[in-house]
Amino acid sequence: MSEQDTSTVDGPGTVDGPGTVDDAVAAGEPGTAGELSTVDDAGTAEEPGAAEEPGTAEEPGTAADAAAAEGESGGGAAGSRTSRRLEEEGEVAADYLEELLDIADLDGDIDIDVENGRAAVSVVAEEGSERQLRRLAGPEGDVLEALQELTRLAVQTRTGERSRLMLDVAGFRASRRRQLEQLTERAVREVDRTGEPVPLDPMTPFERKVVHDAVASAGLRSESDGVEPHRRVVIRPRG
């Protein structure tokens, strides 16, 4: 953390005195990323195809995502091919996950979609099985990140192309995204109040992407600092 960073994130979800934003990022079960610990791509390590800071090629859902989304939404043969390829990724991932659920003796339905230019696969808990299924996410989302990488590798093995699919289990990422957006709102208010940068706790690429998007929507600036697994977002004043 740089010397000018006078705020830190430490407790769950409150703002602790001048210059300190409490952290809601320590997450247990949803609502806990693991996106989120985790959003956009995910993983405690940089993920394939993820985009780290807005407009770069590291953390998911930014420049690379925009380009992919444009290709998919655009009309013509190219858009159709992209759409078919992403649907195929989802189907291959669903086959892999269904086999995994059978081996683990877990119940869940597989939903396949295309979101932001990438395949999105969700394992949805059947009634009464949510607690068991959440074991595939883990308390901090670490298990989910690992499972997402394994699923991407399974897709790449079958299709021969690198996959950037997003995986969610039992609504873990959706819940984490909401938590991160609330955390970012508090941090943004702290930056506006003090005029000083506010560093957040280390996050996964998915989580950092969620925060970057929320900060941009608020009109402030953000950047990622550090190296995995300690890479974090620093929110900076306007201008």
C-alpha positions in Angstrom: 0.0 0.0 0.0 1.4 3.4 -0.8 2.1 6.0 1.9 -0.7 8.2 0.7 -3.3 5.5 1.3 -4.6 6.6 4.8 -7.6 4.3 4.9 -7.9 0.6 5.3 -10.6 -1.9 5.1 -10.9 -4.0 8.2 -14.2 -4.9 9.9 -17.4 -6.2 8.5 -19.5 -3.6 6.8 -19.2 -0.3 8.8 -17.2 2.9 8.5 -14.9 3.2 11.5 -13.9 6.7 12.1 -12.2 9.1 9.7 -10.3 7.4 7.0 -11.3 3.8 7.7 -13.7 1.8 5.8 -14.8 -1.5 7.3 -14.7 -4.5 5.2 -17.7 -6.4 4.2 -15.4 -8.4 1.9 -14.7 -11.1 4.4 -17.4 -13.4 3.3 -18.8 -16.5 4.6 -21.8 -18.2 3.0 -23.8 -16.0 0.8 -24.1 -13.4 1.4 -20.4 -13.5 1.3 -16.4 -14.5 -4.2 -16.1 -14.9 -4.1 -17.9 -13.1 -8.1 -17.6 -12.8 -5.1 -15.0 -13.5 -3.3 -14.3 -13.5 -7.0 -17.0 -11.4 -10.1 -15.5 -11.7 -13.5 -13.5 -14.0 -14.0 -12.7 -15.7 -11.1 -10.1 -17.4 -9.2 -7.5 -16.5 -6.7 -5.2 -16.5 -9.6 -5.7 -14.3 -12.6 -8.1 -16.1 -14.8 -7.9 -16.8 -18.5 -9.2 -14.0 -20.4 -9.9 -11.9 -17.3 -9.2 -8.2 -17.2 -7.7 -6.6 -14.2 -8.2 -2.9 -14.4 -10.8 -1.1 -16.5 -9.7 -1.1 -20.1 -6.9 -3.6 -19.7 -6.7 -7.3 -20.5 -6.5 -8.7 -17.0 -9.8 -8.4 -15.2 -13.0 -9.8 -16.7 -15.8 -7.9 -18.0 -13.9 -4.8 -19.3 -12.3 -4.2 -22.6 -12.1 -7.9 -23.6 -15.7 -8.4 -22.5 -16.9 -5.4 -24.3 -15.3 -6.7 -27.5 -16.7 -10.1 -27.1 -20.1 -8.8 -26.3 -20.0 -6.6 -29.4 -19.1 -9.5 -31.5 -21.9 -11.6 -30.1 -24.6 -8.9 -30.3 -23.5 -7.8 -33.7 -25.5 -9.1 -36.6 -24.3 -11.4 -39.4 -22.4 -14.6 -39.6 -19.7 -13.6 -37.1 -22.2 -12.9 -34.4 -24.0 -16.2 -35.1 -20.7 -18.2 -34.9 -19.8 -16.5 -31.6 -23.2 -17.2 -30.2 -23.1 -20.9 -31.2 -19.6 -21.3 -29.8 -20.6 -19.9 -26.4 -23.7 -22.1 -26.4 -21.4 -25.1 -27.1 -19.2 -24.1 -24.2 -22.2 -24.0 -21.9 -23.3 -27.4 -23.0 -19.9 -29.0 -22.6 -19.6 -27.4 -19.1 -23.1 -28.7 -18.2 -22.1 -32.2 -19.1 -18.9 -32.0 -17.0 -20.8 -30.5 -14.0 -23.6 -33.0 -14.2 -21.1 -35.9 -14.0 -19.4 -34.1 -11.0 -22.7 -33.8 -9.2 -23.4 -37.5 -9.7 -20.0 -38.5 -8.3 -20.4 -36.2 -5.3 -24.0 -37.4 -4.9 -25.3 -33.8 -4.9 -28.6 -32.5 -6.4 -28.7 -29.5 -8.7 -30.1 -28.2 -12.0 -27.8 -26.7 -14.6 -28.8 -23.4 -16.2 -26.9 -22.2 -19.4 -26.9 -18.6 -20.6 -24.7 -16.2 -22.5 -23.9 -13.0 -20.6 -21.5 -10.2 -21.5 -19.9 -12.1 -24.3 -19.2 -15.3 -22.4 -20.9 -18.5 -21.5 -22.6 -18.3 -18.0 -23.3 -21.6 -16.3 -25.2 -21.9 -13.0 -25.7 -24.8 -10.7 -29.1 -24.2 -9.1 -30.0 -25.9 -5.9 -33.1 -28.0 -5.8 -35.4 -27.5 -2.8 -33.8 -28.6 0.4 -30.3 -29.1 -1.1 -29.0 -25.6 -1.0 -26.7 -26.1 2.0 -25.1 -29.2 0.6 -24.6 -27.6 -2.9 -22.9 -24.6 -1.3 -20.0 -26.9 -0.4 -19.1 -26.5 -4.1 -18.6 -22.8 -3.5 -16.7 -22.9 -0.1 -17.0 -20.4 2.7 -14.9 -17.8 0.8 -15.6 -18.9 -2.7 -12.2 -20.6 -3.1 -13.8 -23.9 -4.0 -16.0 -22.2 -6.6 -13.0 -20.5 -8.2 -11.1 -23.8 -8.5 -14.2 -25.6 -9.9 -14.6 -22.8 -12.5 -11.0 -23.3 -13.6 -11.5 -27.1 -13.9 -14.7 -26.5 -15.9 -12.9 -24.2 -18.2 -10.2 -26.7 -18.8 -12.8 -29.4 -19.5 -14.4 -27.1 -22.1 -11.0 -26.3 -23.6 -10.1 -30.0 -23.9 -13.3 -30.7 -25.7 -13.5 -27.6 -28.0 -9.8 -26.8 -28.4 -10.4 -23.2 -27.6 -9.7 -21.2 -24.4 -12.9 -20.7 -22.4 -13.8 -17.6 -20.3 -17.1 -19.0 -19.0 -18.4 -17.9 -15.7 -19.7 -20.4 -13.2 -22.0 -19.8 -10.2 -23.2 -22.3 -7.6 -26.3 -21.9 -5.5 -26.3 -18.1 -6.2 -23.0 -17.5 -4.5 -21.7 -15.0 -7.0 -25.0 -13.1 -7.3 -25.0 -12.7 -3.5 -21.4 -11.7 -3.4 -21.9 -9.1 -6.1 -24.6 -7.4 -4.0 -22.3 -7.4 -1.0 -19.4 -5.8 -3.0 -21.6 -3.1 -4.4 -22.7 -2.2 -0.9 -19.1 -2.2 0.3 -18.1 0.0 -2.6 -20.8 2.5 -1.9 -19.5 3.0 1.7 -15.9 3.3 0.4 -17.0 5.9 -2.2 -18.6 8.0 0.5 -15.5 7.8 2.6 -13.3 8.9 -0.4 -15.7 11.8 -1.0 -15.6 12.8 2.7 -11.9 12.7 3.2 -10.5 13.3 -0.2 -8.0 10.5 0.4 -7.6 7.1 -1.4 -9.2 4.1 0.2 -7.7 0.7 -0.2 -9.9 -2.4 0.1 -9.0 -5.8 1.2 -7.4 -8.2 -1.3 -10.0 -9.7 -3.7 -10.3 -12.1 -6.6 -10.4 -10.9 -10.2 -14.1 -11.3 -10.2 -14.6 -9.2 -7.1 -12.2 -6.5 -8.3 -14.1 -6.2 -11.5 -17.4 -5.7 -9.6 -15.8 -3.0 -7.5 -14.2 -1.3 -10.6 -17.6 -1.1 -12.3 -19.3 0.2 -9.2 -16.6 2.9 -8.7 -16.8 4.0 -12.3 -20.6 4.3 -12.0 -20.1 6.6 -9.0 -17.7 8.8 -11.0 -14.6 8.0 -9.1 -11.4 6.3 -10.1 -10.0 2.9 -9.1 -7.0 0.9 -9.7 -5.7 -2.5 -8.7 -2.5 -2.7 -6.6 -0.3 -5.6 -5.5 0.2 -9.2 -6.7 -2.0 -12.2 -6.2 -3.2 -13.4 -3.8 -2.9 -10.0 -2.1 -4.0 -7.8 -5.1 -6.5 -5.2 -4.0 -8.5 -2.3 -5.4 -7.7 1.3 -4.4 -10.5 3.8 -4.8 -9.2 7.4 -5.5 -10.9 10.8 -5.5 -12.4 12.4 -8.6 -10.4 14.3 -11.1 
